[in-house]
Amino acid sequence: MRFSKMHGIGNDYIYVDAVREDVVDPPALARAVSDRHTAIGGDGLILVGAASFGSNAHASMRIFNADGSEAQMCGNGIRCVTKFVVDRGICDENPLRIQTGRGVLEMEWWVGSDGKVCDVEVDMGEPILGAAAIGVRWPGINGDSQIVACPWTEAMWSEAITAVNSAGTTITDLKWWKSSGVKPTATVVSMGNPHIMFWCDDVAKVPLESIGSAIERHAFFPERINVHFVQVLGRGELRMRTWERGSGITLACGTGASAVCVAGVLEGRCDRAVRIHLPGGELLLRWDASDGRVRMRGPAVHVFDGQWDEAKSRVMHVS
């Protein structure tokens, strides 16, 4: 099986042309190829295919996390799909339309000095804000009600920490929420997949490797959730760290950055256009007031191509 390794500011996936390659069991393949010690290594697997009959899209994508679970959308991944489709001559329309689990999204792309796609702006669509539509079971909130700056108390953090510790993981500093300056509220936004945002004074002091999994699987979120801690650097500048549902800590999350932009505007913490710093790099986000749609711009980078031996679960060749 031929594959490409690509990344968007460090959010890396293995990309496979599903038209040419026969992928029988995508979840199993995602788990096999994503292992960073014994395989290709990545945050998951993305299958690039033909669009459904009757759709106005030029291509389609399916995203499988490192644990094999399927996601509806990936902002960094769809930029790389654009590069995959254009650079390989599959389609050179600009704007390019990609069919996703969230519907058909439109990309505008630019090429670098090598003639290859280097930068992509994605129309991420309108955010989903109603609790029922997001699929959240938040006590006292249901239907179309929004979960914006809702209380998340010290007792709730203690409950989450207890759950983590019972699973065998220890958080050494049980007062981390004070040292990091985490605010006692949370906001939930969906960009086709659900995200919860916590605001704090210093994202570096959050023990994300421990608390992320507890929040991801909290009882409020029956379909699990992506977890983000966000620090305000200015009205037009934010810093964030991410625990991604099904993958763990990632260097970047495009749908998460989009949700953070929306949450920041709803809470009055930032402007509608922001530069967001993630561990892997920067993304430019704007939530347009005119049409209510979120637009994200960032790079798409090709790392290498290779061949995967499915029978032996190993890389045969890299170029």
N, C-alpha and C positions, 0 to 999 in steps of 0.2 A: 504494500500500500504506500503510495506516495503522499507526502505531507509537507507542509510549510510551517515553520515556527515564526510567529510574528508577535509584536507587542505594541500596546499603546501606553506610553509612559510607564512601562514596567508591568502592566497588566497583560500577562503573556498567555497565549493559547496555541494549541496545535490546530492547524487549518487543513481540512481535507476537501477536495473536489468530489462531492457526493454524486455528481453526474458520471464521472469516470471511474470512481472507486465504489465497490459494493461493501457498505458498512452494515453488517447484519445486526450487531448488538451495540449501539452507540454508548449506552451507560457503561457497559463492561470495557469498551475500548477507551472511554474517557478515564476510567480508573487506572487502566494499564499504562496509558501513555503519559499521564500527568505526574507520575511518581518522579520526584526530582533526584532521587538517589539511584534508581535502577532503570529508568526509562528516559524519554525525551525531556520531561519536566515542564509543567505549566499549571496555570490556574484552571485548565479544563480543555475541552475539545469543542471546536466549532465546525459544523458541516455546512459547506457552501453548495447550494443546489439551484435547480431551476425554480422559477416562480410558479405558483399554482395557475391552472388554466382559468382565464377570465380575470386574473389580477392585472393591475397596471404596473407591476414591479418588473425589474430587469433580472433579478436573482433573489434567492432566499437564503436564510441562515437559521440553523438550530444550534443552541448553546447547551452544553452539558458541563456541569461543574466537575471539579476534581473527584468528588465523591460519587459521580454518576447521575446526580439529580439534574433534571432539565430546568433551565431558566427561561424566562420569557424574553429578556432583552439584555444586551451588554453594550454600553456606550462606547467603551474602548474597542470592544470586539467588532462592532459594526464599522468603525473607521478602517480597521484592518481588512474587513471583508471588502470594503470599497477598493482598497489598494489591490487586493487579491484579484478581484473581478477586472479592474481596469488594466493593471500591469500585465495580466495574462491574456489580454485581448478578448476576454469573454464579452465585455460590453464597455464602450467608452462614452456613454451618454453622460452629460453633465447639465443638470443634476441627475444623479443616479438614484433609483428607487429600489430598496431592499425590503423583502417581505420577512417579517419577524413574528414572534409570538405576541407582540403588541400591535400588530398591524403593519401596513406598508409605511416605511419612513424614507425621507428624502435626504440625500447627501449632496453637498457641493464640494468639489475637490480641486486641489492645486498640485502641480508637479514641480519637482525640484530641478536642479541643473542636470541631473542624469536622465531626465525625461520620465521618471517614475513618480507615482503619487507620494506626496510627503505630508500633506496637511488636508484635513477633512473637517467640514462643519456639518453637524447632524441636526436635523429638525427632530427633536426628541418627542414632540407632541405636547399635549396639555397634561399637566399633572392630575392625578386622581387623588381627591382629598376626602371623600366620604368614607367613614369607617367601614360600612358594609361592603362597599366596592373594593376597598383595600383587602378586606378579609380579616379584620382585626376584632378581637373580643375584648374590648377595653371596658371595664366596669363603669356603668353609668353613661356610656356613649355608644350610640348605635345609629343605624340608618344613614342619612346624609350628613350627620354631624361630623365636624372636623376635629382631629386630634392635634391641636396646636397649643404649644406651651402648657400642656396638661401636667399636673403635679406628678413628680417622680421623687418620692421622699427618701430620706435616709433609711427608713425602715424597708422600703422596696429594694434599695441597694443591698441592705443586709440580707434580705431574703434571697436575692440573686446570688450573693456570695456564699451563703449557706448551701445553696443548690450546687454550686461549683465545687465546694469543699467536700460535699457528700459523694461527688463523682471521683474524688481522689486528687483533685488539683488544689494547691494551696496558694492563696494570695497573701504574701508576707506582710503587706501594709494594709491593714483593714480600715485605715483612715485615708486611703488614697483619694477618695472623692473630695476630701477637704484640701489635701495638698495640691491637687490638680485644679481645684476651683470649679468643679462641676456644678452647674446650676440645677436647682431642684425641679426641673421641668423637662418634658420631652415632646417632640413633634414627629408625627408620622406622615409620610408622603409616599405615594406609589408613582413610579414612572413605567408602569407595566409590571414591575416587581416592587415589593414593599421595602421601605427604608425607615429606620428610626434615628433621629438626630438628638444628641446630647451636646450642649454648649459648655465650654470650660475655658479656664484661663491658660492652661498649658496641656496640650494634647500629649506631649512627651511623657507626662507623669501618669498617664492612664495605663494600667496593666491590661492592655487589650487582649493579650494572649490568653488571659484567664477569664476576664469578664465577658469577652465577646461571645463565646460559645453559650454562656448562661443566658444572655439576652436574646441571642438568636433563637433559642429553644424555649423561651419563656412562655408560660401558659396563655398570655395575651395574644400570642401569634401562632395559631394552629398550623400555618403553612411555613413557619419559620420566618426570619426577617434579617435584612442586612443592617449592620450596626455601625454608626458613625459618630465620632467625637470631633467637634469643630471648635476652632479658636478664631476669634475675630481679630484681625490685624489692622483693619480699617474699613470704612464703608464700602470700599471696592476691592477688598482683599481678605481672603480667608485661608486658614490652614485646616486640613482634616486628616484623620486616620480612619481606616476601614477594616471591619471584620465582615467578610463577605459570606453570605449564606451558602453553605456547601463547599467552600474553599478555604475558609479561615482568613488570616491576615493577608491582604493583597497590597501591592504598591500603588494601586489606583483603582477607581471605580467610577465609570462615566455616568451611569444612571444615578449612582450615589451623589456625585458632584451636582448633578441636575436637581436632585431632591434637596440637597443642602442649599442651593441657590433659592429654591422656592421657599423652604422653611425660613431662611434668613429674611426674605422679604415679608413673609407673613408675620414674623415676630418683630419686624422693624429693626433688625440687626445689621442689614446690609442693603446696598442698592440693587437694582434689577440687573445690572451688569457687573460681574465680579471676576476677578482672577483668583483661582483656587489652587493652592499649593498642596500637592499630595507627595508622599514619599518618593514616587517615581518621576515626578515632574509637575508641569502646570497645565491647567485647562482653563479656557475662557468660556464663561457661561453668561447667558442673558435670558431673562424671563420677560418676553415682550408683552407690554401692556395692551398693545393694539389687537393681538389675536390670542393672547393667553398661552402661547406655545414657548417651550424652552428650547434654546439652541446652544449647542456645545461645539467648541472648536478645539482641535488638538492634533498631534502627529500620529502617523501610522508607520511602523518600522518593520521591515523584513529582516529576520535574523539568519535563518538558513533553511534549505530544503533537504529532504532526506527520504529514505525508504524504510518502512517498518515491517518487520517479519512478524505477522500475527501469530503464527504457529509457535514461535519461540519467544514472543513478547520481548523483542529487542530491536534496536536500530541496526539496520544492515549497512546503510550508506548515508553519508552526509555530504552535501555540496554547498 
